Amino acid sequence: MAYRIKKLLGFLCAVIGVAAVNAGASAAPVEAKTVADHFSSVKSMSGDFVQSGPKAERKHGRFFLQRPGKIRFNYAGQSGVSVIADGKSLVVYNRRLKTSRLYALSKTPLKLLLDNKVDFSGSRVKSIREDGAQVTVKLADRSAFGNSNISMVFDRKSLDLRRWSLTDEKGLTTTVTISNVRQGVRAPEGTFVIDYAANREFNTTTK
């Protein structure tokens, strides 16, 4: 009888041990490098976006992304706004207000989203947080763009990007949520072209 009890206890301990290992495996944290490598592997994509601003204003449209450094947002409706990054610069066109603002891409947090090899390591990583079905990575680089930062939210299972939030130096946050995403797509010719001459002329004539 004692032998049988000892054997039964051994069996139960083994079962409990396996269950604990499996539970630990399912709850294992997602490695930051795994998320970064997966996101880096997506060289191009397009889809719909909804932008929520710091005053709860909402805009929507279509976006195109191509590594390294290229993205375009075409806003729907009568806003007349488009945002284009060509790998070197980022321009914000507003045809309705007749403004055109040009920035160095390297001085904006979007650069961390568009790098050819996304890096979720070192001092630029401010936090990595898992919350149920999603993983949030917050990045900042004070030497490049001051107190601005970007937080990217990924699906925990697929590791696909779901949304990102840009917080500027004034603490104002704009969130972009993407949907109907297609990866590996070819953007129409001229999608990421910035007309620098027209931008200079426009800003010269409107001063």
C-alpha positions as CSV (number, residue, x, y, z in Angstrom):
1,M,0.0,0.0,0.0
2,A,2.8,2.4,0.9
3,Y,4.5,1.7,-2.4
4,R,1.2,2.5,-4.3
5,I,0.7,5.7,-2.4
6,K,4.3,6.7,-3.1
7,K,3.9,5.9,-6.7
8,L,0.6,7.8,-6.9
9,L,2.2,10.9,-5.3
10,G,5.1,10.7,-7.7
11,F,2.7,10.6,-10.6
12,L,0.7,13.6,-9.3
13,C,3.9,15.6,-8.8
14,A,5.0,14.8,-12.3
15,V,1.6,15.9,-13.7
16,I,1.7,19.1,-11.6
17,G,5.2,19.8,-12.8
18,V,4.3,19.4,-16.5
19,A,1.2,21.7,-15.9
20,A,3.4,24.3,-14.3
21,V,5.9,24.2,-17.2
22,N,3.1,24.5,-19.7
23,A,1.5,27.4,-17.8
24,G,4.9,29.1,-17.7
25,A,5.4,28.6,-21.4
26,S,2.0,30.1,-22.3
27,A,2.7,33.1,-20.0
28,A,6.2,33.7,-21.2
29,P,6.9,37.3,-22.1
30,V,7.3,38.2,-25.7
31,E,10.9,39.1,-26.5
32,A,11.4,42.6,-27.7
33,K,13.8,41.4,-30.4
34,T,11.2,39.0,-31.7
35,V,8.7,41.8,-32.1
36,A,11.4,44.1,-33.7
37,D,12.5,41.4,-36.1
38,H,9.0,40.6,-37.2
39,F,8.1,44.2,-37.8
40,S,11.4,44.8,-39.6
41,S,10.5,41.9,-42.0
42,V,7.5,43.8,-43.2
43,K,9.1,45.9,-45.9
44,S,5.9,47.5,-47.3
45,M,2.2,47.7,-46.4
46,S,-0.9,49.7,-47.0
47,G,-4.3,50.0,-45.4
48,D,-6.8,52.3,-43.7
49,F,-6.1,54.6,-40.8
50,V,-8.0,56.5,-38.1
51,Q,-6.2,59.3,-36.5
52,S,-7.3,60.6,-33.0
53,G,-5.8,63.9,-32.0
54,P,-5.2,65.5,-28.6
55,K,-8.5,67.3,-28.7
56,A,-10.4,64.1,-29.5
57,E,-10.7,65.1,-33.2
58,R,-10.8,62.2,-35.6
59,K,-9.6,61.9,-39.2
60,H,-9.3,58.9,-41.5
61,G,-7.9,57.9,-44.8
62,R,-5.4,55.6,-46.5
63,F,-1.7,55.0,-45.8
64,F,1.2,53.5,-47.6
65,L,4.5,52.4,-45.9
66,Q,7.8,51.3,-47.5
67,R,11.1,50.7,-45.7
68,P,13.4,52.4,-45.3
69,G,11.9,55.8,-44.3
70,K,8.9,56.1,-46.6
71,I,5.3,56.7,-45.6
72,R,2.3,58.5,-46.9
73,F,-1.1,59.4,-45.4
74,N,-3.9,60.6,-47.6
75,Y,-6.7,62.1,-45.5
76,A,-10.2,61.6,-46.7
77,G,-12.8,64.4,-47.0
78,Q,-12.3,68.0,-47.6
79,S,-9.3,68.5,-45.3
80,G,-6.9,68.6,-48.2
81,V,-4.1,67.2,-46.0
82,S,-1.4,64.7,-47.0
83,V,1.7,63.7,-45.1
84,I,4.7,62.3,-47.0
85,A,8.1,61.0,-45.9
86,D,10.5,60.1,-48.7
87,G,13.3,58.6,-46.6
88,K,15.0,61.9,-45.9
89,S,12.3,64.5,-45.2
90,L,8.7,64.6,-44.0
91,V,6.3,67.2,-45.4
92,V,2.8,68.1,-44.2
93,Y,0.6,69.5,-47.0
94,N,-2.6,71.3,-46.1
95,R,-4.2,72.5,-49.4
96,R,-7.2,74.1,-47.6
97,L,-5.0,76.2,-45.4
98,K,-2.4,76.6,-48.1
99,T,0.5,75.5,-45.9
100,S,3.4,73.2,-46.5
101,R,5.8,72.3,-43.7
102,L,9.0,70.4,-44.2
103,Y,10.9,68.5,-41.5
104,A,14.0,66.3,-41.4
105,L,12.7,62.8,-40.9
106,S,15.6,62.0,-38.6
107,K,14.2,64.6,-36.2
108,T,10.8,63.0,-35.9
109,P,9.8,59.9,-33.9
110,L,8.4,58.4,-37.1
111,K,12.0,57.5,-38.0
112,L,11.8,54.8,-35.3
113,L,8.8,53.4,-37.1
114,L,10.3,53.5,-40.6
115,D,13.9,52.3,-40.0
116,N,14.9,49.4,-42.2
117,K,16.0,47.5,-39.2
118,V,13.8,48.3,-36.2
119,D,15.7,48.3,-33.0
120,F,13.9,47.6,-29.7
121,S,17.0,47.7,-27.5
122,G,19.3,50.1,-25.7
123,S,18.5,53.4,-24.1
124,R,15.9,54.3,-26.8
125,V,13.5,51.7,-25.3
126,K,11.6,53.3,-22.5
127,S,9.2,50.5,-21.7
128,I,7.8,47.2,-23.0
129,R,4.5,46.2,-21.6
130,E,2.2,43.3,-22.2
131,D,-1.5,43.8,-21.7
132,G,-3.7,40.8,-22.5
133,A,-3.7,40.4,-26.3
134,Q,-1.2,43.2,-27.1
135,V,2.4,44.3,-26.6
136,T,3.3,48.0,-26.3
137,V,6.8,49.3,-27.0
138,K,7.6,52.9,-26.1
139,L,10.7,54.4,-27.8
140,A,12.4,57.8,-27.5
141,D,15.7,59.4,-28.5
142,R,16.3,62.7,-26.8
143,S,19.4,63.4,-28.8
144,A,17.4,63.2,-32.1
145,F,14.0,64.7,-31.2
146,G,14.0,66.0,-27.7
147,N,11.1,65.0,-25.4
148,S,9.0,63.5,-28.2
149,N,8.3,59.8,-28.2
150,I,6.4,57.0,-30.0
151,S,4.5,54.0,-28.5
152,M,3.8,51.1,-30.9
153,V,1.1,48.5,-30.1
154,F,1.4,45.0,-31.6
155,D,-0.9,42.0,-31.6
156,R,0.6,39.6,-29.1
157,K,-0.1,36.5,-31.2
158,S,0.6,37.7,-34.7
159,L,3.1,40.4,-33.7
160,D,1.5,42.7,-36.4
161,L,1.4,46.4,-35.8
162,R,-2.1,47.7,-34.7
163,R,-1.5,51.3,-33.8
164,W,1.0,53.9,-32.7
165,S,0.9,57.1,-30.6
166,L,3.2,60.1,-31.1
167,T,3.6,62.4,-28.1
168,D,5.3,65.7,-28.9
169,E,7.4,67.9,-26.7
170,K,4.3,69.7,-25.3
171,G,2.9,66.3,-24.2
172,L,0.2,66.3,-26.8
173,T,-0.6,62.8,-28.2
174,T,-1.8,61.7,-31.6
175,T,-2.8,58.1,-32.1
176,V,-3.0,56.3,-35.4
177,T,-4.9,53.0,-35.6
178,I,-4.6,51.0,-38.8
179,S,-6.9,48.3,-40.3
180,N,-7.4,46.3,-43.5
181,V,-3.7,46.1,-43.7
182,R,-2.0,44.4,-46.7
183,Q,1.7,43.5,-46.5
184,G,4.1,43.3,-49.4
185,V,2.2,45.7,-51.6
186,R,3.6,48.0,-54.3
187,A,2.6,51.6,-53.8
188,P,1.6,53.6,-56.9
189,E,4.5,55.4,-58.7
190,G,5.2,58.8,-57.1
191,T,3.5,57.9,-53.8
192,F,6.5,59.0,-51.7
193,V,7.8,61.9,-53.9
194,I,8.2,65.3,-52.3
195,D,8.4,68.3,-54.6
196,Y,11.1,70.3,-52.8
197,A,11.1,73.1,-55.4
198,A,7.4,73.6,-55.0
199,N,7.7,73.5,-51.2
200,R,10.3,76.3,-51.2
201,E,8.4,78.4,-53.7
202,F,5.2,78.0,-51.7
203,N,6.8,79.0,-48.4
204,T,8.6,81.9,-50.1
205,T,5.5,83.4,-51.7
206,T,3.3,83.0,-48.6
207,K,5.7,84.8,-46.2
